[in-house]
């Protein structure tokens, strides 16, 4: 028998020795102990301590077990009984736009029509005559009067400036804005998309109210405009605030190519401190072959195979209008409404993509290996998208793509059942329940809202729902348009209570506290294809975690919304500490 000896480099031998045999290999870089570690694992286990090495969790367990991993260079944090959660995740934000809202000047909170008109008057005093004054996303349902400012009111506030008060696809314009946009009595939508302008039945003149066609407003920005470096710095400022609020991962749910490039550069320069998933925006007006070509181009982007910090997961588009503007597509008519200016008793809202176009768009997306999602608010739109998912599932299982419904506010028992059956996930914003219940009950009545954000039914039916904010304007978790504070949102899901509304909206749909935590951790990790890396505190996963000043599992229920983050760690590195 011949014995062969293999020479092993001494450096490799030492490395193997340290990895397998040496206690040094087991020594943690960071240990947090004497706390309440809410792991959010499959059993929702609670531990005392957690150990981190090289950015990942080594072990979770008792103080005695974990402190055995302490070495001479281990950083230890005595939690003093404080609660630790996995880093929270927001499944729906628009940071690149939101951070620039107040770049030129502060925008106050507006609760009345007079607040709106006063702001426009103040802008008219500083904006050069003839330049546009624009106010976006001050939703009429959240104003005390619950209506748009009229053309005449806007004319009086700024007679020498074109004014656009827009709430997404709908808007109110003054006379000069209508004129400059070419919106006369004979104006018609001719691009194949949705929308119309309201006209006075007495004389057929435009009233100034636009429905689903603000794309035709020929406005341009006024005031100080950000350059490329300004945009980066403002975005970093907002991302830091997300970290301070408890988020270690977000999903930009409508990112443009320019915005994605901005993230690429921040990541390249080592400036991303939290994890970013991306749903790239895709237009759905125009030739189908162009739309499909754009989808396939997204699928070919190297970021689709991106790492833990930055990754494209799919595309986002718009299937219907909004509940805040009276254009969500409903199964039953909205009903005549002074608030929403609805005079047709059969009006059901606006469906932006008919089935014959929606099906090939979704099919191309899923065949390209991407997640499809669409702004889908009304129950009619929800059923339309579920029907397309169901049709495609007959020939090719779709669950692996984690097809998504974004917003999914108005649902039905049948829709909840189909979610679990098909493997469809939903991206839901509790802030809308908190801010808009008063108006929705007034419009639809309590009973029709039985399946408005039916979170308990989704959880118990085996569906996957994740929490988002739809943060679209301003920096500040409680002052933003659609607040992105996750503890306010958790409180809403647990209590179903709302601003300006007495009682609770269908409390049978309230989540338990454990479910509310899953909603912003484990569930979102699955929706964003991160469940193997984040979403719970388990050995081998990335060490993204937060330390809280309040134990939200046991505190008085109203204290949940007051919770603050004391420390935020991403990959075991502390990236925020409250002073």
Residue pairs with C-beta under 8 A, 6 or more apart in sequence:
18 24
18 25
19 25
23 71
24 71
26 58
26 69
27 53
27 69
27 70
27 71
27 73
27 74
28 51
28 52
28 53
28 58
28 66
28 69
28 70
28 71
28 74
29 52
29 53
29 54
29 73
29 74
29 75
29 572
30 51
30 52
30 53
30 74
30 75
30 76
30 77
30 543
30 569
30 572
31 49
31 50
31 51
31 52
31 66
31 67
31 69
31 70
31 74
31 75
31 76
31 77
32 49
32 50
32 76
32 77
32 79
32 84
32 545
32 547
33 48
33 49
33 50
33 63
33 66
33 67
33 76
33 77
33 78
33 79
34 48
34 49
34 63
34 78
34 79
34 80
34 81
35 48
35 49
35 79
35 80
35 81
35 82
35 83
35 84
35 547
36 46
36 48
36 79
36 81
36 82
36 83
36 84
36 551
37 46
37 47
37 48
37 49
37 50
37 60
37 84
37 537
38 44
38 46
38 83
38 84
38 85
38 86
38 517
38 537
38 553
39 45
39 46
39 47
39 60
39 86
39 536
39 537
39 538
40 85
40 86
40 517
40 518
40 521
40 522
40 535
40 536
40 537
41 536
41 537
41 538
44 514
44 518
45 60
47 60
47 61
47 62
47 537
48 61
48 62
48 63
48 66
49 60
49 61
49 62
49 63
49 65
49 66
49 67
50 57
50 59
50 60
50 66
50 84
50 537
50 543
50 545
51 57
51 58
51 59
51 60
51 66
51 69
52 58
52 543
52 569
52 572
53 572
54 572
55 542
55 543
55 571
55 572
55 573
56 540
56 541
56 542
56 543
56 571
56 572
57 537
57 538
57 539
57 540
57 541
57 542
57 543
58 69
58 539
59 65
59 66
59 69
59 539
60 66
60 537
60 538
60 539
67 76
70 76
77 547
77 567
79 547
82 547
82 548
82 549
82 551
82 566
83 547
83 548
83 550
83 551
83 552
83 553
84 537
84 545
84 546
84 547
84 548
85 246
85 517
85 521
85 545
85 546
85 548
86 521
86 522
86 534
86 535
86 536
86 537
86 544
86 545
86 546
87 246
87 247
87 248
87 249
87 521
87 534
87 544
87 545
87 546
87 568
87 569
87 570
88 245
88 246
88 247
88 248
88 249
88 486
88 520
88 521
88 546
89 247
89 248
89 249
89 250
89 251
89 466
89 467
89 520
89 521
89 524
89 525
89 528
89 530
89 534
89 535
90 242
90 247
90 249
90 250
90 251
90 467
90 468
90 469
90 471
90 484
90 486
90 520
90 524
91 251
91 253
91 427
91 466
91 467
91 468
91 524
91 527
91 528
92 251
92 253
92 406
92 427
92 429
92 468
92 469
92 470
92 471
93 242
93 250
93 251
93 252
93 253
93 468
93 469
93 470
93 471
93 484
94 252
94 253
94 254
94 470
94 471
94 472
95 235
95 238
95 239
95 242
95 250
95 252
95 471
96 231
96 235
96 252
96 255
96 256
96 259
96 262
97 472
97 473
98 238
98 471
98 472
98 473
98 474
98 475
98 480
99 231
99 234
99 235
99 237
99 238
99 475
100 226
100 231
100 234
101 107
101 473
101 474
101 475
101 481
102 474
102 475
103 224
103 225
103 226
103 230
103 234
104 223
104 224
104 225
105 223
107 119
107 135
107 473
107 474
108 115
108 119
109 115
109 479
110 116
110 119
110 138
110 143
111 142
111 143
111 144
112 143
112 144
112 145
113 143
113 144
113 145
113 147
113 149
113 153
115 143
116 135
116 138
116 143
116 149
116 165
117 149
117 153
117 154
117 156
117 157
119 135
120 133
120 135
120 154
120 157
120 158
120 163
120 165
121 157
121 158
123 133
123 158
123 161
124 133
124 157
124 158
124 160
124 161
127 133
127 161
127 222
127 223
128 222
129 160
129 161
130 160
130 161
130 162
131 161
131 162
131 220
131 222
132 161
132 162
132 163
132 164
132 177
132 219
132 220
132 221
132 222
133 158
133 161
133 162
133 163
133 164
133 222
134 163
134 164
134 166
134 219
134 221
134 222
135 163
135 164
135 165
135 166
136 166
136 167
136 473
137 166
137 167
137 168
137 472
137 473
137 481
138 165
138 167
138 481
139 167
139 324
139 325
139 436
140 146
140 147
140 148
140 167
140 324
140 325
140 339
141 323
141 324
141 339
141 436
141 439
142 324
142 435
142 436
142 439
146 339
146 439
147 338
147 339
147 341
148 165
148 172
148 208
148 209
148 341
149 157
149 165
149 172
150 172
150 207
150 208
151 172
151 173
151 174
151 175
151 178
151 206
151 207
151 208
154 163
154 165
154 172
154 173
154 174
154 177
154 208
155 174
155 175
155 176
157 163
157 174
158 174
159 176
160 176
161 174
161 176
162 173
162 174
162 176
162 177
162 179
162 180
162 219
163 173
163 174
163 176
163 177
164 171
164 172
164 173
164 177
164 214
164 217
164 219
165 171
165 172
165 173
166 172
166 214
166 217
167 322
167 324
167 325
168 214
168 321
168 322
168 324
168 325
169 194
169 195
169 211
169 212
169 213
169 214
169 215
169 321
169 322
169 325
169 327
169 350
170 209
170 210
170 211
170 212
170 214
170 321
170 322
170 325
170 326
170 327
171 209
171 210
171 214
171 217
172 208
172 209
172 210
173 181
173 183
173 208
173 210
173 217
174 208
175 208
177 208
177 217
177 219
178 184
178 206
178 208
180 218
181 216
181 217
181 218
181 219
182 216
182 218
183 197
183 206
183 210
183 216
184 206
185 199
185 204
185 205
185 206
187 197
187 206
189 195
189 196
189 213
189 216
191 215
191 285
192 285
192 286
193 212
193 213
193 215
193 285
193 352
194 212
194 213
194 350
194 351
194 352
195 210
195 211
195 212
195 213
195 215
195 216
195 350
196 211
196 212
196 213
197 206
197 207
197 209
197 210
197 211
197 213
198 206
198 207
198 208
198 209
198 210
198 211
198 341
199 205
199 206
199 207
200 206
200 207
209 341
210 216
210 217
211 327
211 350
212 321
212 327
212 350
212 352
226 234
231 262
232 262
232 265
232 266
234 475
235 262
235 266
236 266
236 271
237 475
238 475
239 272
239 273
239 274
240 273
240 576
241 475
241 476
241 477
242 250
242 274
242 484
243 273
243 274
243 568
243 570
243 575
243 576
244 565
244 568
244 576
244 578
245 477
245 484
245 485
245 486
245 565
246 486
246 487
246 546
246 548
246 565
246 568
247 274
247 484
247 486
248 274
248 275
248 534
248 544
248 545
248 546
248 568
248 569
248 570
249 274
249 275
249 276
249 277
249 524
249 525
249 528
249 530
249 534
249 544
250 274
250 275
250 276
250 277
251 276
251 277
251 278
251 279
251 313
251 427
251 468
251 524
251 528
252 259
252 263
252 276
252 277
252 278
252 279
253 279
253 316
253 373
253 406
253 427
253 468
253 470
254 279
254 281
254 316
255 263
255 278
255 279
255 280
255 281
255 316
256 280
256 281
257 280
260 278
260 280
260 303
260 312
263 272
263 276
263 278
263 310
264 303
264 310
266 272
267 276
267 309
267 310
272 309
272 310
273 570
273 575
274 570
274 575
275 308
275 309
275 310
275 530
275 534
275 544
275 570
276 309
276 310
276 311
277 311
277 312
277 313
277 528
277 529
277 530
278 303
278 310
278 311
278 312
278 313
279 312
279 313
279 314
279 315
279 316
279 371
279 373
280 298
280 301
280 312
280 314
280 315
280 316
281 315
281 316
281 317
282 291
282 294
282 295
282 298
282 315
282 316
282 317
282 361
283 291
283 294
283 317
284 291
284 317
284 318
284 352
284 353
284 357
284 361
288 357
288 360
288 361
291 361
291 364
292 360
292 361
292 364
295 315
295 361
295 364
295 365
295 368
295 370
296 364
296 368
298 304
298 312
298 315
298 368
298 370
299 368
299 369
299 370
301 312
303 310
303 311
303 312
304 311
304 312
304 313
304 369
304 370
305 311
306 312
308 530
308 533
308 542
311 529
312 370
313 370
313 371
313 528
313 529
314 365
314 370
314 371
314 372
314 373
314 401
314 404
315 365
315 370
315 371
315 372
315 373
316 373
316 374
316 375
316 406
317 353
317 361
317 374
317 375
318 352
318 353
318 374
318 375
319 329
319 351
319 352
319 353
319 358
319 374
319 375
319 376
319 381
319 384
319 385
320 327
320 328
320 329
320 349
320 350
320 351
320 352
320 375
320 376
320 377
320 378
320 380
320 381
321 327
321 328
321 329
321 349
321 350
321 352
321 377
321 378
322 328
322 375
322 377
323 377
323 378
323 409
323 410
323 432
323 436
323 440
324 436
325 340
326 334
326 337
326 339
326 340
326 341
326 342
326 349
327 349
327 350
328 349
328 377
328 378
328 381
328 409
328 410
329 348
329 349
329 350
329 351
329 377
329 378
329 380
329 381
329 384
330 348
330 349
330 378
330 379
330 380
330 410
331 348
331 378
331 379
331 380
331 383
331 412
332 348
332 448
333 345
333 346
333 347
333 348
334 340
334 342
334 347
334 348
334 349
334 443
335 342
335 345
335 443
335 444
336 342
336 343
336 344
336 345
337 443
339 439
339 442
339 443
340 443
348 378
348 380
349 378
349 380
349 381
351 380
351 381
351 384
353 361
353 374
355 384
355 387
355 388
358 384
358 385
358 388
359 388
359 391
359 392
361 372
362 372
362 385
362 388
362 389
362 392
362 403
363 392
365 371
365 372
365 401
366 372
366 392
366 396
366 398
366 401
366 403
367 396
369 401
370 401
371 401
371 402
371 403
371 404
371 529
372 401
372 403
372 404
373 403
373 404
373 405
373 406
373 427
374 385
374 405
374 406
375 406
375 407
376 382
376 384
376 385
376 405
376 406
376 407
376 408
377 407
377 408
377 409
377 410
378 409
378 410
379 410
379 411
379 412
379 415
379 451
382 405
382 408
382 410
382 411
382 412
382 415
383 412
383 414
383 415
385 405
386 405
386 415
386 418
386 419
386 422
386 424
389 398
389 403
389 418
389 422
389 424
390 418
390 422
392 398
393 422
397 423
398 422
398 423
398 424
399 422
399 423
400 423
402 423
402 425
402 526
402 527
402 529
403 422
403 423
403 424
403 425
404 424
404 425
404 426
404 427
404 527
405 424
405 425
405 426
405 427
406 426
406 427
407 427
407 428
407 429
407 432
407 470
408 415
408 426
408 427
408 428
408 453
409 428
409 432
409 452
409 453
410 449
410 451
410 452
411 451
411 452
411 453
411 454
412 451
413 451
413 457
415 451
416 451
416 454
416 457
416 458
416 461
416 463
417 461
418 424
419 425
419 426
419 458
419 461
419 463
419 464
420 461
420 462
420 463
424 463
425 463
425 464
425 465
425 466
425 526
425 527
426 458
426 463
426 464
426 465
426 466
427 465
427 466
427 468
427 527
428 453
428 455
428 465
428 466
428 467
428 468
429 467
429 468
429 469
429 470
429 482
429 489
430 453
430 467
430 489
430 490
430 492
430 493
431 469
431 470
431 482
431 483
431 484
431 488
431 489
431 492
432 453
432 470
432 482
433 452
433 453
433 492
433 496
433 498
433 505
434 483
434 488
434 489
434 492
434 497
434 498
434 499
435 482
435 498
435 499
436 498
437 449
437 498
437 499
437 501
437 505
438 498
438 499
438 500
438 501
440 449
440 452
441 449
441 501
441 505
446 505
446 506
449 505
449 506
450 506
451 457
451 509
452 505
452 506
453 509
454 506
454 509
455 465
455 493
455 509
455 510
455 511
455 515
455 519
456 508
456 509
456 510
456 511
456 515
457 509
458 464
458 465
459 465
459 511
459 515
464 523
464 526
464 527
465 519
465 523
466 519
466 520
466 523
466 524
466 526
466 527
466 528
467 486
467 489
467 490
467 493
467 519
467 520
467 523
467 524
469 480
469 482
469 483
469 484
469 486
469 489
470 482
471 480
471 481
471 482
471 483
471 484
472 480
472 481
472 482
473 480
473 481
473 482
474 480
474 481
477 483
477 484
477 485
477 488
478 485
478 488
483 489
485 561
486 520
487 552
487 560
487 561
487 562
487 563
487 564
488 561
489 520
490 513
490 516
490 517
490 519
490 520
490 552
490 560
490 561
491 497
491 557
491 558
491 560
491 561
492 498
493 510
493 511
493 515
493 516
493 519
494 510
494 511
494 512
494 513
494 516
494 557
494 560
495 504
495 507
495 510
495 557
496 504
496 505
496 506
496 507
496 509
496 510
497 503
497 504
497 505
498 505
504 510
511 519
513 552
513 553
513 560
514 553
517 552
517 553
521 535
521 536
522 531
522 535
522 536
523 535
524 530
524 535
525 531
525 533
525 534
525 535
525 536
526 535
532 541
533 541
533 542
534 541
534 542
534 544
535 541
537 545
542 570
542 571
543 569
543 570
543 571
543 572
544 569
544 570
544 571
545 568
545 569
546 565
546 567
546 568
546 569
547 565
547 566
547 567
547 568
548 563
548 564
548 565
548 566
549 563
549 564
549 565
549 566
550 559
550 560
550 562
550 563
550 564
552 559
552 560
552 563
555 563
564 578
565 576
565 578
566 577
566 578
567 574
567 576
567 577
567 578
568 574
568 575
568 576
568 577
569 575
